[in-house]
Amino acid sequence: MRNWSLCGDFIRECRRQFRTTGSILPSSRFLARALVAELRKPRGPARILEVGPGTGSVTAAILRHLHPGDHFDAVEINSHFISLLEHRLEHDELFRRHRDQIHLIHAAVEDLVGEGVYDFIVSGLPLNNFSATQVRRIFRTYDRLLKPGGTLTYYEYVWVRQIKTPFVNRHARRRLLCLGHLVDRYIRAYQFRRQRILANVPPAVVRHLRFPRKARPERAPSEKAAPTLAHPAGVRAPAEPRP
């Protein structure tokens, strides 16, 4: 019953803000399992960031694979989803069990401060809904926030850009073409693994990227501002990284 309720919340929010939601249904358990594949490998305590947790379907999969000593931040720009996640922290047994390890941040990921903060980033952002300029900024933010050797995992729906292209106007077609070229460059340069997930609506490809150990790109202007706090008791900025 709870899953149906979460689906209803997601669908309603999708109708209100499709650009930042990007799907009509939450991620399936098969997609969620693929997105946390790197967390299931043998590892020590880690700092983990989830970007765009939505109703928390992938968040729950991450929580199932948290280790003692892990620190888990979830950054969400949608205030309705933040409220829903806060409710789950109070009433969902899995979320309550890890309450001391998870921190909600009401902000855009580009507004997070710091360099080399996280070992793992799991992203649910609908990149195909953004411009190439925005996606480049997001990837640069991921590169800045990841520790050297850290892993970025994200997904995209199969053939979305190719299917959309014949049915949109010239401006939208150009946006999709530029976006495709940009994302393909990142995939060719940094992807070390991919997984096809057919048991999802729509089917998806999960991509695992690792950026090279190099100097971080220039900071974006948005780094100067701290993340917006939705609720001082449970939603706050990420702690400073330990030396």
C-alpha positions in Angstrom: 0.0 0.0 0.0 2.8 2.4 0.9 4.5 1.8 -2.5 1.3 2.7 -4.3 1.1 5.9 -2.2 4.6 6.8 -3.1 3.9 6.2 -6.8 0.9 8.5 -6.5 3.0 11.2 -4.9 5.6 10.8 -7.7 3.0 11.0 -10.5 1.4 14.1 -9.1 4.8 15.8 -8.7 5.8 14.7 -12.2 2.7 16.5 -13.6 3.6 19.7 -11.7 7.4 19.7 -12.4 8.3 17.2 -15.1 11.5 19.1 -16.0 13.1 18.3 -12.7 11.3 15.0 -12.1 11.9 13.5 -15.6 9.8 10.3 -15.2 6.2 9.2 -14.7 7.1 6.5 -12.1 9.7 6.0 -9.4 12.7 3.8 -10.2 12.0 0.0 -10.1 13.8 -2.2 -7.5 15.8 -3.6 -10.4 17.1 -0.2 -11.4 17.7 0.8 -7.8 19.7 -2.4 -7.3 21.9 -1.6 -10.3 22.4 2.0 -9.0 23.9 0.7 -5.7 26.1 -2.0 -7.4 29.3 -0.2 -6.4 28.2 0.1 -2.8 27.8 -3.7 -2.6 31.4 -4.3 -3.3 33.9 -4.8 -0.4 34.8 -1.4 1.0 35.6 0.6 4.1 33.5 3.5 5.6 32.5 5.9 2.8 30.9 9.2 2.2 27.9 8.8 -0.2 25.8 11.4 -2.0 22.5 10.8 -3.6 21.3 13.5 -6.1 17.6 13.7 -6.7 16.2 11.1 -4.3 12.6 11.9 -5.2 10.3 9.6 -3.1 13.2 7.6 -1.9 13.1 4.3 -3.9 16.9 4.4 -4.6 17.5 6.0 -1.2 16.1 2.8 0.4 18.4 0.6 -1.7 21.4 2.7 -0.5 20.3 2.5 3.1 20.2 -1.3 2.9 23.9 -1.3 1.9 25.2 1.3 4.4 28.1 0.2 6.6 28.8 1.4 10.1 30.8 4.6 9.7 29.2 5.6 6.4 28.0 9.1 6.0 25.1 9.6 3.6 23.9 12.9 2.2 20.8 13.2 -0.1 20.3 16.5 -2.0 16.9 17.3 -3.4 15.7 20.5 -5.0 12.0 19.7 -4.8 10.4 20.8 -1.6 7.5 18.3 -1.8 10.0 15.4 -2.0 12.0 16.8 0.9 8.8 16.8 3.0 8.1 13.3 2.0 11.6 12.1 2.8 11.4 13.8 6.2 8.2 11.9 6.8 9.9 8.6 5.9 12.7 9.4 8.3 10.1 9.6 11.1 7.8 6.7 10.1 9.6 4.3 7.8 11.5 1.6 9.8 14.4 1.3 7.3 14.8 5.1 7.2 14.5 5.4 11.0 17.1 2.8 11.6 19.7 4.9 9.7 18.5 8.3 10.8 21.9 9.2 12.4 23.7 8.5 9.1 21.4 10.2 6.5 21.2 14.0 6.1 18.8 15.7 3.7 19.8 18.8 1.9 17.2 21.1 0.2 19.3 22.6 -2.6 20.5 22.1 -6.2 23.6 19.9 -6.3 25.6 22.7 -7.9 25.2 24.7 -4.7 27.0 22.1 -2.5 30.4 23.3 -1.3 33.7 21.5 -1.1 36.1 19.5 -3.2 36.9 15.8 -2.9 34.1 15.2 -0.4 32.4 11.9 -1.5 33.5 8.4 -2.4 30.3 7.6 -4.2 27.7 9.7 -6.0 24.4 8.2 -7.1 22.5 10.5 -9.4 18.8 10.4 -10.4 18.7 13.7 -12.3 16.8 13.6 -15.6 19.8 14.9 -17.7 17.8 14.7 -20.9 15.5 17.4 -19.7 18.4 19.9 -19.3 20.5 22.0 -21.7 24.0 20.9 -22.6 25.3 23.9 -20.6 23.4 22.7 -17.5 24.6 19.1 -17.9 28.2 20.2 -18.3 27.9 22.2 -15.0 26.4 19.2 -13.3 29.2 16.9 -14.4 31.8 19.4 -13.3 30.1 19.5 -10.0 30.2 15.7 -9.7 33.9 15.8 -10.6 34.6 18.5 -8.0 32.7 16.7 -5.2 34.2 13.2 -5.8 37.3 12.1 -4.1 40.1 11.0 -6.5 39.1 7.5 -7.6 35.5 8.0 -6.5 32.6 6.6 -8.5 29.7 8.4 -10.2 26.7 6.2 -11.0 23.7 7.5 -12.9 21.1 6.3 -15.4 19.3 7.4 -18.5 16.4 6.0 -20.3 17.1 3.9 -23.4 16.9 5.7 -26.7 15.1 8.8 -25.2 17.0 11.4 -27.2 16.7 9.4 -30.5 13.0 8.8 -30.0 12.3 12.5 -29.1 14.3 14.0 -31.9 11.8 13.5 -34.9 8.9 14.9 -32.9 10.2 18.2 -31.5 10.9 21.6 -33.1 14.3 22.7 -34.4 15.4 24.4 -31.2 14.6 21.3 -29.1 16.3 19.1 -31.7 19.5 21.1 -31.5 19.4 20.9 -27.7 19.1 17.1 -27.8 21.9 16.9 -30.4 24.3 19.1 -28.3 23.3 17.2 -25.2 24.0 13.8 -26.8 27.4 14.9 -28.0 28.4 16.1 -24.5 27.1 13.0 -22.7 28.8 10.7 -25.2 32.1 12.4 -24.6 31.9 11.8 -20.9 30.8 8.2 -21.5 33.7 7.5 -23.9 36.3 9.1 -21.6 35.2 7.9 -18.1 32.7 5.0 -18.2 34.1 1.8 -16.9 30.9 -0.2 -16.6 27.3 -0.2 -17.8 24.1 -2.2 -17.1 20.9 -2.5 -19.1 17.8 -2.6 -17.0 14.8 -3.7 -19.0 12.6 -4.2 -15.9 11.9 -0.5 -15.5 9.4 1.9 -17.0 10.9 3.0 -19.3 13.9 0.7 -19.7 17.2 2.3 -18.6 20.9 2.1 -18.9 23.0 2.5 -15.7 26.4 4.0 -16.2 29.3 3.9 -13.8 32.0 6.6 -14.3 35.3 7.3 -12.7 37.0 10.6 -13.3 40.8 10.7 -13.7 43.1 11.9 -10.9 43.7 15.4 -12.0 43.3 19.0 -11.0 39.7 19.9 -10.4 38.0 22.2 -12.9 37.4 25.8 -12.0 34.7 26.4 -9.4 31.3 27.5 -10.5 29.9 30.7 -9.1 27.2 28.8 -7.2 29.8 27.2 -5.0 30.0 30.5 -3.0 26.6 29.9 -1.4 25.8 27.3 1.1 22.9 24.9 0.5 19.4 26.0 1.5 18.1 24.3 4.6 14.6 22.9 4.5 14.4 22.1 8.2 17.1 22.8 10.8 16.4 19.6 12.7 16.7 17.0 9.9 17.7 18.8 6.7 21.1 20.4 6.7 24.3 21.0 4.8 26.8 18.2 4.5 29.5 18.0 7.2 33.0 19.0 6.3 35.1 16.1 5.0 37.4 14.5 7.5 41.1 15.0 6.7 
